[in-house]
Amino acid sequence: MTAPNEIVTSRLMLRPPRKSDAEQIFWRYAQDPDVTRYLSWAPHQSIDDTAAFLERITADNEAERSCGYLIFLRKTSELLGSVGGTIDRHRLQFGYCLARDAWGRGFATEAARVFTDVAFSSLPVLRIQAYCDVENPASARVLEKTGLQLEGTLRSYLVLPNLGEAPRDVFLYAKVQGEVESSSDR
């Protein structure tokens, strides 16, 4: 089983990243401290940082250790962000990020929802999970609207380099293959 090369929704088109996307990714979101605030990586300082990141990601995608996509607006082909995750046997740990001007328009939920649906249907995973800093309610809401359930708070669990060196409390959200979403999840 492998993930598709292109995923299309009513407003979005998702495709795997390419090395040639480095400059666009850098300028749209990878260097933005507001975008990376709650992420596990620091803002990129140069296009070379983004190119090195893409080299790792494309190699991991090709080796089926991860699955990731760039998110584009269908109407204009504008790059909005990315969604993807690391595969560990039966589990997919995922996350997403969007350029600042794409926030608050439902793109994160739309991309995360289709990504998790495709992951369950095309990858050998039974569980999809995501961490969310306890001080990031917007991301928590996206995960809830995507159909993931809050499983608990992991205290002093994850270092987010943009918020300091101390491990932070995070919420753990997850969805297991075959779970039925309630109508309030949509």
Buried (B, 14 or more C-beta within 10 A) or exposed (E): EEBEEEBEBEBBBBBBBEEEBBEBBBBBBBBBEEBBBBBEEBBBEEBEBBBEBBEEBBEBBEEEEBBBBBBBBEEEEBBBBBBBBBBEEEBBBBBBBBBEEBBEEEBBBBBBBBBBBBBBEBBEBBBBBBBBBEBBEEBBEBBBBBBBBEEEEBEEBBEBEBBEEEEBEBBBBBBBEEBEBEEEBE
